[in-house]
Amino acid sequence: MQIIIFGLLSLLVINVVYFAVSIILVKKFKSIKYDFLGKQIELKVKEDARVNAFSVITGKILVTSASLNLPKDELDAMIAHEMGHIKLHHHLKMLILVNLLVLLFFYTAEFSLFLFIISGISIVLIQRFISRKFEIQADRYASQLVGKGSLMNLIMKYGENKSSIFSTHPPSSARIKKI
């Protein structure tokens, strides 16, 4: 019973930290207005020489300063991809999934150390598998907004060439095939 209580407390910490980090990240970085397909949107900008973007559960999109140097159509594709994560509720779905998996993880500890270890490994693999599926969904969403060409260029230039069962993103070639 104590392990279940510990599991519930762990879930509380995970959820509080998840939302707190999202809110802190949003406040930490400077805001800019950006013309996205004729509509002004707010972006948060992180000073970084690498090209990257991500979204958070609060619905904000963060881009690196290097990303602002991309051609407009590629930056639009990057933003559209992140909008896909937001519109398709990927952050919330992943949080719910992680909560369920963590509960299962602690529940199995009541029965055996072997099940506990297997469930721990399974949690990581399931989370990564779902994350890669969400990336494909966000790509499809983005291609509907900005077209396939810009998104494919962006993925070919900055996507991951290799992937493993522990990767959060599929390899570029798989992403391109599924757009």
BAKOLRO-184421 format. One line per 2 residues: their letters; for each residue x, y negated, z of N, C-alpha, C, O. Coordinates in nm, 2 decimals, always signed. Each point is the difference from the previous one (the first is absolute). Example, Ala and Ser with C-alpha at 12.3 -4.5 7.8 and 13.67 -1.06 7.14 Angstrom:
<rs>
AS = +1.32:+0.57:+0.78:-0.09:-0.12:+0.00:+0.09:-0.12:+0.00:+0.10:+0.00:+0.07 | -0.14:-0.11:-0.14:+0.09:-0.11:+0.00:-0.08:-0.11:+0.08:+0.05:-0.11:+0.01
</rs>
This chain:
<rs>
MQ = +0.08:+0.12:+0.00:-0.08:-0.12:+0.00:+0.09:-0.13:+0.00:-0.04:-0.10:-0.06 | +0.15:+0.11:+0.13:+0.09:-0.12:+0.01:+0.05:-0.03:-0.14:+0.02:-0.12:-0.03
II = +0.01:+0.22:-0.05:+0.05:-0.03:-0.14:-0.10:-0.07:-0.08:+0.03:-0.08:-0.09 | -0.16:+0.11:+0.11:-0.11:-0.06:-0.08:-0.01:-0.15:+0.04:-0.01:-0.09:-0.08
IF = +0.02:+0.07:+0.21:+0.00:-0.14:+0.05:+0.12:-0.08:-0.05:-0.01:-0.12:-0.05 | +0.12:+0.18:+0.05:+0.12:-0.06:-0.06:-0.02:-0.03:-0.15:+0.04:-0.10:-0.05
GL = -0.10:+0.19:-0.02:-0.04:-0.01:-0.14:-0.09:-0.12:-0.02:+0.02:-0.08:-0.09 | -0.12:+0.06:+0.17:-0.09:-0.11:-0.01:+0.07:-0.13:+0.03:-0.03:-0.10:-0.07
LS = +0.11:+0.10:+0.17:+0.08:-0.12:+0.03:+0.09:-0.04:-0.12:+0.02:-0.11:-0.03 | +0.04:+0.22:-0.03:+0.09:-0.02:-0.12:-0.08:-0.07:-0.11:+0.05:-0.09:-0.07
LL = -0.18:+0.14:+0.05:-0.08:-0.06:-0.11:-0.03:-0.15:+0.03:+0.00:-0.08:-0.09 | -0.02:+0.05:+0.21:-0.03:-0.14:+0.04:+0.12:-0.08:-0.03:-0.01:-0.11:-0.06
VI = +0.13:+0.15:+0.09:+0.12:-0.07:-0.03:+0.02:-0.01:-0.15:+0.03:-0.11:-0.05 | -0.05:+0.22:-0.02:+0.02:+0.00:-0.15:-0.09:-0.11:-0.06:+0.04:-0.08:-0.08
NV = -0.17:+0.08:+0.12:-0.09:-0.10:-0.06:+0.03:-0.14:+0.04:-0.01:-0.09:-0.09 | +0.04:+0.07:+0.21:+0.03:-0.14:+0.04:+0.13:-0.05:-0.07:+0.00:-0.11:-0.05
VY = +0.10:+0.19:+0.05:+0.12:-0.04:-0.07:-0.02:-0.02:-0.15:+0.05:-0.10:-0.06 | -0.13:+0.19:+0.00:-0.03:-0.02:-0.15:-0.06:-0.13:-0.03:+0.04:-0.07:-0.09
FA = -0.14:+0.03:+0.17:-0.07:-0.13:-0.03:+0.09:-0.11:+0.05:+0.00:-0.11:-0.07 | +0.07:+0.12:+0.18:+0.08:-0.11:+0.05:+0.12:-0.03:-0.10:+0.02:-0.11:-0.03
VS = +0.04:+0.22:-0.02:+0.11:-0.02:-0.10:-0.05:-0.07:-0.12:+0.06:-0.09:-0.06 | -0.18:+0.13:+0.01:-0.06:-0.07:-0.12:-0.02:-0.15:+0.03:+0.03:-0.08:-0.09
II = -0.09:+0.05:+0.20:-0.03:-0.14:+0.03:+0.13:-0.08:+0.02:+0.01:-0.11:-0.05 | +0.09:+0.17:+0.12:+0.13:-0.07:+0.02:+0.07:-0.02:-0.14:+0.05:-0.11:-0.02
LV = -0.05:+0.21:-0.06:+0.06:-0.01:-0.13:-0.06:-0.12:-0.08:+0.07:-0.08:-0.06 | -0.20:+0.07:+0.06:-0.07:-0.10:-0.08:+0.04:-0.14:+0.05:+0.02:-0.09:-0.08
KK = -0.01:+0.08:+0.21:+0.03:-0.14:+0.06:+0.15:-0.03:-0.02:+0.04:-0.12:+0.00 | +0.05:+0.22:-0.01:+0.14:-0.02:+0.00:+0.05:-0.07:-0.13:+0.09:-0.08:+0.00
FK = -0.16:+0.11:-0.11:+0.05:-0.04:-0.13:-0.08:-0.12:-0.06:-0.11:-0.02:+0.04 | +0.18:-0.06:-0.12:-0.06:-0.12:-0.05:-0.11:+0.04:-0.11:+0.01:+0.10:-0.06
SI = -0.11:-0.18:+0.05:-0.11:+0.02:-0.09:+0.02:-0.09:-0.13:+0.05:-0.11:+0.01 | -0.09:+0.17:-0.12:-0.01:-0.08:-0.12:-0.13:+0.03:-0.07:-0.06:+0.10:+0.02
KY = +0.02:-0.19:-0.10:-0.12:+0.02:-0.09:+0.05:+0.05:-0.13:+0.10:-0.05:-0.05 | -0.17:+0.14:-0.01:+0.05:+0.06:-0.12:-0.13:+0.02:-0.09:-0.10:+0.04:+0.04
DF = +0.12:-0.08:-0.17:-0.10:+0.01:-0.10:+0.00:+0.15:-0.05:+0.08:+0.04:-0.08 | -0.18:+0.04:+0.13:-0.01:+0.14:-0.04:-0.13:+0.01:-0.09:-0.11:-0.01:+0.05
LG = +0.14:+0.02:-0.18:-0.11:+0.02:-0.10:-0.11:-0.11:+0.01:-0.12:+0.02:+0.00 | +0.17:-0.14:+0.02:-0.08:-0.12:+0.00:-0.06:-0.03:+0.14:-0.08:-0.09:+0.01
KQ = +0.11:+0.16:+0.09:-0.05:-0.02:+0.13:+0.12:-0.02:+0.10:+0.10:+0.07:-0.01 | -0.11:-0.17:+0.10:+0.10:-0.03:+0.09:-0.01:+0.10:+0.12:-0.11:+0.01:+0.06
IE = +0.22:+0.06:-0.03:+0.01:+0.09:+0.11:+0.11:-0.04:+0.09:+0.10:-0.07:-0.05 | -0.10:+0.12:+0.17:+0.11:-0.03:+0.09:+0.09:+0.12:+0.00:-0.04:+0.12:+0.02
LK = +0.17:-0.14:-0.03:+0.10:+0.10:+0.02:+0.09:-0.04:+0.11:+0.02:-0.12:+0.03 | +0.03:+0.22:+0.04:+0.11:-0.02:+0.10:+0.13:+0.03:-0.06:+0.01:+0.10:-0.07
VK = +0.09:-0.17:+0.09:+0.13:+0.02:-0.06:+0.11:+0.03:+0.10:+0.02:-0.08:+0.10 | +0.05:+0.19:-0.12:+0.11:+0.05:+0.08:+0.13:-0.03:-0.07:+0.01:+0.04:-0.12
ED = +0.08:-0.11:+0.18:+0.13:-0.02:-0.07:+0.07:+0.13:-0.01:+0.04:+0.06:+0.10 | -0.01:-0.02:-0.22:+0.06:+0.13:-0.03:+0.04:+0.00:-0.14:-0.07:-0.04:-0.09
AR = +0.19:+0.09:+0.06:+0.06:+0.01:-0.13:-0.06:+0.12:-0.08:+0.02:+0.01:-0.12 | -0.09:+0.08:+0.18:-0.06:+0.12:-0.07:-0.14:-0.04:-0.04:-0.07:-0.08:+0.06
VN = +0.03:+0.14:-0.18:-0.13:-0.02:-0.05:-0.09:+0.10:+0.07:+0.02:+0.12:-0.01 | -0.12:-0.17:+0.08:-0.10:+0.09:+0.07:-0.12:-0.08:+0.05:+0.01:-0.12:+0.00
AF = -0.11:+0.19:+0.03:-0.12:-0.06:+0.05:-0.07:+0.11:+0.09:+0.02:+0.12:-0.03 | -0.10:-0.16:+0.12:-0.09:+0.09:+0.08:-0.11:-0.08:+0.05:+0.00:-0.12:+0.01
SV = -0.10:+0.20:+0.03:-0.12:-0.06:+0.06:-0.02:+0.06:+0.14:+0.06:+0.10:+0.03 | -0.14:-0.17:+0.04:-0.03:+0.04:+0.14:-0.15:+0.02:+0.02:-0.08:-0.05:-0.07
IT = +0.05:+0.11:+0.18:-0.14:+0.04:+0.03:-0.09:-0.13:+0.01:-0.12:+0.01:-0.02 | +0.18:-0.12:+0.06:-0.08:-0.12:+0.01:-0.03:-0.07:-0.14:-0.07:-0.10:+0.00
GK = +0.12:+0.17:-0.11:-0.04:-0.05:-0.13:+0.10:-0.10:-0.06:-0.03:-0.06:-0.10 | +0.14:+0.04:+0.16:+0.10:-0.09:-0.05:+0.10:+0.07:-0.09:+0.03:+0.12:+0.02
IL = +0.02:-0.19:-0.12:+0.10:+0.05:-0.08:+0.13:-0.07:+0.02:+0.01:-0.13:+0.00 | +0.10:+0.20:+0.02:+0.13:-0.05:+0.02:+0.09:+0.03:-0.11:+0.00:+0.12:-0.05
VT = +0.07:-0.21:-0.01:+0.10:+0.02:-0.11:+0.13:-0.05:+0.05:+0.02:-0.09:+0.08 | +0.09:+0.15:-0.14:+0.13:-0.05:+0.03:+0.03:-0.12:-0.09:-0.06:-0.02:-0.10
SA = +0.15:-0.07:+0.15:+0.03:-0.12:-0.08:+0.06:+0.04:-0.14:-0.03:-0.07:-0.10 | +0.10:+0.18:+0.09:+0.05:+0.05:-0.13:-0.11:+0.03:-0.10:+0.01:-0.02:-0.12
SL = -0.13:+0.07:+0.18:-0.11:+0.03:-0.09:-0.06:-0.12:-0.07:-0.06:+0.01:-0.10 | +0.08:-0.13:+0.17:-0.06:-0.12:-0.06:+0.08:-0.04:-0.13:-0.05:-0.08:-0.08
NL = +0.16:+0.15:+0.05:+0.08:-0.03:-0.12:-0.04:+0.09:-0.11:+0.05:-0.01:-0.12 | -0.14:+0.11:+0.14:-0.05:+0.09:-0.10:-0.08:-0.08:-0.11:-0.05:-0.11:+0.03
PK = +0.05:+0.16:-0.15:-0.10:-0.06:-0.10:-0.14:+0.01:+0.06:-0.03:+0.09:+0.07 | -0.05:-0.19:-0.10:-0.13:-0.02:+0.06:-0.09:+0.13:-0.02:-0.06:+0.04:+0.10
DE = +0.07:+0.02:-0.21:-0.08:+0.12:-0.02:+0.04:+0.12:+0.09:-0.09:+0.07:+0.04 | +0.22:-0.06:-0.01:+0.05:+0.10:+0.09:-0.04:-0.03:+0.14:-0.03:+0.09:+0.08
LD = +0.04:-0.22:-0.04:-0.04:-0.03:+0.14:-0.15:+0.02:+0.01:-0.04:+0.04:+0.11 | -0.03:-0.08:-0.21:-0.15:+0.03:+0.01:-0.03:+0.15:+0.02:-0.08:+0.04:+0.07
AM = +0.16:+0.04:-0.14:-0.02:+0.15:+0.01:+0.04:+0.04:+0.14:-0.07:+0.09:+0.06 | +0.17:-0.14:+0.00:+0.04:+0.03:+0.13:-0.11:-0.04:+0.10:-0.03:+0.08:+0.09
IA = -0.02:-0.20:-0.10:-0.10:-0.04:+0.09:-0.13:+0.08:-0.02:-0.07:+0.03:+0.10 | +0.03:+0.00:-0.23:-0.11:+0.08:-0.02:+0.01:+0.14:+0.06:-0.10:+0.05:+0.05
HE = +0.22:+0.01:-0.05:+0.02:+0.13:+0.06:-0.03:-0.02:+0.15:-0.07:+0.09:+0.06 | +0.12:-0.19:+0.01:-0.02:-0.02:+0.14:-0.15:-0.03:+0.03:-0.05:+0.05:+0.10
MG = -0.01:-0.12:-0.19:-0.15:-0.02:+0.01:-0.07:+0.13:+0.00:-0.10:+0.02:+0.07 | +0.15:+0.07:-0.15:-0.06:+0.13:-0.01:+0.00:+0.07:+0.13:-0.10:+0.06:+0.04
HI = +0.21:-0.06:+0.03:+0.01:+0.06:+0.14:-0.11:-0.07:+0.09:-0.06:+0.07:+0.08 | +0.05:-0.20:-0.09:-0.10:-0.07:+0.09:-0.14:+0.03:-0.04:-0.08:+0.04:+0.08
KL = +0.05:-0.05:-0.21:-0.14:+0.02:-0.05:-0.05:+0.15:+0.02:-0.11:+0.03:+0.03 | +0.21:+0.06:-0.04:-0.04:+0.14:+0.02:+0.02:+0.05:+0.14:-0.02:+0.12:+0.03
HH = +0.05:-0.21:+0.06:+0.00:+0.02:+0.15:+0.11:+0.11:+0.03:-0.02:+0.08:+0.09 | +0.13:-0.08:-0.16:+0.10:+0.10:+0.03:+0.06:-0.01:+0.14:+0.03:+0.10:+0.06
HL = -0.01:-0.22:-0.01:+0.05:-0.02:+0.13:-0.09:+0.06:+0.11:+0.05:+0.07:+0.09 | -0.17:-0.10:-0.10:-0.10:+0.05:+0.10:-0.01:+0.16:-0.01:+0.00:+0.07:+0.10
KM = -0.01:-0.02:-0.23:-0.01:+0.14:-0.02:+0.13:+0.07:+0.06:-0.02:+0.11:+0.06 | +0.13:-0.16:-0.08:+0.12:+0.06:+0.05:+0.01:-0.01:+0.15:+0.04:+0.10:+0.07
LI = -0.09:-0.21:-0.01:+0.00:-0.01:+0.14:-0.10:+0.11:+0.06:+0.04:+0.06:+0.10 | -0.15:-0.05:-0.16:-0.09:+0.11:+0.05:+0.06:+0.13:-0.01:-0.01:+0.09:+0.09
LV = +0.07:-0.06:-0.21:+0.07:+0.13:-0.02:+0.10:+0.02:+0.11:+0.01:+0.11:+0.06 | +0.08:-0.20:-0.04:+0.10:+0.01:+0.10:-0.05:+0.02:+0.14:+0.05:+0.09:+0.08
NL = -0.16:-0.15:-0.05:-0.07:+0.02:+0.13:-0.04:+0.14:+0.02:+0.02:+0.07:+0.10 | -0.09:-0.02:-0.21:-0.05:+0.14:+0.01:+0.12:+0.10:+0.01:-0.01:+0.10:+0.07
LV = +0.11:-0.12:-0.15:+0.12:+0.09:+0.00:+0.07:-0.01:+0.13:+0.05:+0.11:+0.05 | -0.04:-0.22:+0.01:+0.07:-0.01:+0.14:-0.09:+0.07:+0.10:+0.06:+0.07:+0.09
LL = -0.19:-0.08:-0.10:-0.08:+0.07:+0.10:+0.02:+0.15:-0.02:+0.01:+0.08:+0.10 | -0.01:-0.03:-0.23:+0.03:+0.14:-0.02:+0.13:+0.04:+0.05:+0.02:+0.11:+0.06
FF = +0.08:-0.19:-0.08:+0.14:+0.02:+0.05:+0.00:+0.03:+0.15:+0.06:+0.10:+0.04 | -0.12:-0.19:+0.03:+0.00:+0.02:+0.15:-0.09:+0.11:+0.04:+0.03:+0.07:+0.10
YT = -0.14:-0.04:-0.17:-0.09:+0.11:+0.03:+0.08:+0.13:-0.01:-0.02:+0.09:+0.08 | +0.10:-0.08:-0.19:+0.07:+0.13:-0.02:+0.10:+0.02:+0.11:+0.04:+0.12:+0.02
AE = +0.01:-0.22:+0.04:+0.10:+0.02:+0.11:-0.06:+0.07:+0.12:+0.08:+0.06:+0.08 | -0.21:-0.06:-0.07:-0.07:+0.08:+0.11:+0.02:+0.15:-0.02:-0.01:+0.07:+0.10
FS = +0.03:-0.03:-0.22:+0.00:+0.14:-0.03:+0.14:+0.06:-0.02:+0.03:+0.11:+0.06 | +0.05:-0.17:-0.13:+0.14:+0.06:-0.02:+0.09:-0.11:-0.05:-0.03:-0.09:-0.08
LF = +0.16:+0.11:+0.11:+0.11:-0.08:-0.05:+0.01:+0.01:-0.15:+0.03:-0.10:-0.07 | -0.05:+0.22:+0.02:+0.02:+0.03:-0.14:-0.11:-0.08:-0.08:+0.03:-0.07:-0.10
LF = -0.16:+0.07:+0.14:-0.10:-0.07:-0.06:+0.02:-0.15:+0.01:-0.02:-0.08:-0.10 | +0.08:+0.04:+0.21:+0.03:-0.15:+0.02:+0.10:-0.04:-0.10:-0.01:-0.11:-0.06
II = +0.12:+0.19:+0.04:+0.10:-0.04:-0.10:-0.05:+0.00:-0.14:+0.03:-0.09:-0.08 | -0.11:+0.20:+0.05:-0.05:+0.01:-0.14:-0.10:-0.12:-0.02:+0.00:-0.05:-0.11
SG = -0.08:+0.02:+0.20:-0.09:-0.11:-0.02:+0.07:-0.14:-0.01:-0.04:-0.08:-0.08 | +0.15:+0.07:+0.15:+0.08:-0.12:-0.02:+0.06:-0.02:-0.13:+0.00:-0.11:-0.06
IS = +0.06:+0.22:+0.00:+0.05:+0.00:-0.13:-0.11:-0.03:-0.10:+0.01:-0.07:-0.10 | -0.13:+0.14:+0.12:-0.11:-0.01:-0.09:-0.05:-0.15:-0.01:-0.04:-0.05:-0.10
IV = +0.04:-0.01:+0.22:-0.05:-0.14:+0.00:+0.08:-0.09:-0.09:-0.05:-0.08:-0.08 | +0.18:+0.09:+0.08:+0.09:-0.08:-0.08:-0.02:+0.04:-0.15:-0.02:-0.09:-0.08
LI = +0.01:+0.21:+0.05:-0.02:+0.04:-0.14:-0.14:-0.04:-0.05:-0.01:-0.05:-0.12 | -0.09:+0.07:+0.20:-0.14:-0.05:-0.05:+0.00:-0.15:-0.02:-0.06:-0.05:-0.10
QR = +0.11:-0.02:+0.20:+0.00:-0.15:-0.01:+0.08:-0.04:-0.13:-0.05:-0.09:-0.07 | +0.16:+0.15:+0.04:+0.07:-0.04:-0.12:-0.07:+0.04:-0.13:+0.00:-0.08:-0.09
FI = -0.06:+0.19:+0.09:-0.08:+0.05:-0.11:-0.11:-0.10:-0.03:-0.02:-0.04:-0.12 | -0.06:+0.00:+0.22:-0.11:-0.09:-0.01:+0.05:-0.14:-0.05:-0.06:-0.07:-0.08
SR = +0.18:+0.03:+0.14:+0.06:-0.13:-0.04:+0.03:+0.00:-0.15:-0.03:-0.10:-0.06 | +0.08:+0.21:+0.01:+0.03:+0.00:-0.15:-0.12:+0.00:-0.08:-0.01:-0.07:-0.10
KF = -0.10:+0.13:+0.15:-0.13:-0.01:-0.07:-0.05:-0.14:+0.00:-0.06:-0.05:-0.10 | +0.07:-0.02:+0.21:-0.04:-0.14:+0.01:+0.07:-0.09:-0.09:-0.05:-0.09:-0.06
EI = +0.18:+0.12:+0.04:+0.08:-0.08:-0.10:-0.05:+0.01:-0.14:-0.01:-0.10:-0.07 | -0.03:+0.22:+0.03:-0.06:+0.03:-0.13:-0.13:-0.08:-0.01:-0.03:-0.06:-0.11
QA = -0.06:+0.07:+0.21:-0.12:-0.07:+0.00:+0.02:-0.15:-0.01:-0.07:-0.07:-0.08 | +0.16:+0.01:+0.15:+0.03:-0.14:-0.01:+0.05:-0.04:-0.14:-0.03:-0.11:-0.05
DR = +0.11:+0.20:-0.01:+0.05:-0.03:-0.13:-0.12:+0.00:-0.10:+0.00:-0.09:-0.09 | -0.09:+0.18:+0.10:-0.12:+0.00:-0.09:-0.08:-0.13:+0.02:-0.05:-0.05:-0.10
YA = +0.03:+0.01:+0.23:-0.07:-0.12:+0.02:+0.07:-0.12:-0.06:-0.07:-0.08:-0.07 | +0.20:+0.08:+0.09:+0.08:-0.12:-0.06:-0.01:+0.00:-0.15:-0.01:-0.10:-0.06
SQ = +0.02:+0.22:-0.01:-0.01:+0.00:-0.14:-0.13:-0.04:-0.06:-0.01:-0.06:-0.11 | -0.10:+0.07:+0.19:-0.13:-0.05:-0.04:+0.00:-0.15:+0.01:-0.07:-0.07:-0.08
LV = +0.14:+0.01:+0.17:+0.00:-0.14:+0.02:+0.10:-0.07:-0.10:-0.04:-0.10:-0.06 | +0.16:+0.15:+0.04:+0.10:-0.07:-0.08:+0.04:+0.08:-0.12:+0.08:-0.06:-0.08
GK = -0.13:+0.17:+0.06:+0.04:+0.08:-0.12:+0.12:+0.09:+0.03:+0.07:-0.01:+0.10 | -0.06:+0.11:-0.18:+0.10:+0.11:+0.03:+0.15:-0.05:-0.03:+0.09:+0.04:+0.07
GS = -0.07:-0.12:-0.17:+0.13:-0.04:-0.05:+0.09:-0.06:+0.11:+0.11:+0.04:+0.03 | -0.17:-0.15:+0.04:+0.08:-0.07:+0.10:+0.03:+0.09:+0.12:+0.11:+0.00:+0.05
LM = -0.21:+0.08:-0.01:+0.02:+0.09:+0.11:+0.10:+0.11:-0.03:+0.09:+0.03:+0.08 | -0.09:+0.02:-0.20:+0.10:+0.10:-0.04:+0.14:-0.06:-0.01:+0.09:+0.07:+0.05
NL = -0.08:-0.19:-0.10:+0.13:-0.06:+0.00:+0.06:-0.02:+0.14:+0.11:+0.03:+0.03 | -0.20:-0.07:+0.06:+0.04:-0.02:+0.14:+0.04:+0.13:+0.06:+0.11:+0.01:+0.07
IM = -0.18:+0.09:-0.09:+0.03:+0.13:+0.06:+0.13:+0.06:-0.06:+0.08:+0.05:+0.08 | -0.06:-0.07:-0.21:+0.12:+0.05:-0.06:+0.12:-0.07:+0.05:+0.11:+0.06:+0.02
KY = -0.12:-0.19:+0.01:+0.12:-0.08:+0.05:+0.02:+0.03:+0.15:+0.12:+0.01:+0.04 | -0.22:-0.01:+0.04:+0.02:+0.00:+0.14:-0.06:+0.12:+0.08:+0.02:+0.01:+0.12
GE = -0.08:+0.08:-0.19:-0.05:+0.12:+0.06:+0.11:+0.10:+0.04:+0.11:-0.02:-0.04 | -0.15:+0.12:+0.11:+0.09:+0.10:+0.05:+0.02:+0.11:-0.11:-0.10:+0.05:-0.06
NK = +0.22:-0.02:+0.02:+0.02:+0.10:-0.10:-0.01:+0.14:+0.05:-0.04:+0.09:-0.07 | +0.07:-0.07:+0.20:-0.01:+0.13:+0.06:-0.10:+0.00:+0.11:-0.03:-0.11:+0.06
SS = -0.02:+0.22:-0.03:-0.10:+0.01:+0.11:+0.02:+0.14:+0.07:+0.05:+0.09:-0.06 | -0.08:-0.09:+0.19:+0.00:+0.13:+0.07:-0.13:+0.01:+0.08:-0.09:-0.09:-0.01
IF = +0.07:+0.20:+0.07:-0.12:+0.02:+0.08:-0.01:-0.10:+0.12:-0.10:-0.02:+0.06 | +0.21:-0.05:-0.03:+0.00:-0.10:+0.10:-0.01:-0.14:-0.05:-0.01:-0.09:+0.08
ST = +0.00:+0.07:-0.21:-0.01:-0.13:-0.06:-0.14:-0.06:+0.02:-0.10:+0.08:-0.01 | +0.09:-0.21:+0.02:-0.13:-0.06:+0.01:-0.05:-0.04:-0.14:-0.12:-0.02:-0.02
HP = +0.21:+0.02:-0.08:-0.04:-0.04:-0.14:+0.04:+0.11:-0.09:+0.10:+0.07:+0.02 | -0.19:-0.04:-0.12:+0.04:+0.10:-0.10:+0.11:-0.06:-0.09:+0.02:-0.12:+0.00
PS = +0.05:+0.21:-0.07:+0.10:-0.05:-0.09:-0.07:-0.09:-0.11:-0.12:+0.02:-0.03 | +0.20:-0.11:-0.03:-0.06:-0.09:-0.10:-0.06:+0.08:-0.12:-0.11:-0.04:-0.04
SA = +0.17:+0.15:+0.00:-0.05:+0.07:-0.11:-0.14:+0.06:+0.03:-0.09:-0.01:-0.09 | +0.06:+0.05:+0.21:-0.13:+0.05:+0.03:-0.10:-0.11:+0.01:-0.12:+0.02:-0.04
RI = +0.16:-0.14:+0.09:-0.09:-0.11:+0.01:-0.04:-0.05:-0.14:-0.11:-0.03:-0.02 | +0.21:+0.03:-0.07:-0.03:-0.05:-0.13:-0.10:+0.10:-0.07:-0.09:-0.05:-0.07
KK = +0.11:+0.18:+0.09:-0.09:+0.10:-0.07:-0.15:-0.02:+0.05:-0.09:+0.03:-0.07 | +0.08:-0.07:+0.20:-0.13:+0.00:+0.06:-0.08:-0.13:-0.01:-0.11:-0.01:+0.04
I = +0.18:-0.09:-0.10:-0.07:-0.13:-0.02:-0.10:+0.01:-0.11:-0.07:-0.10:-0.03
</rs>
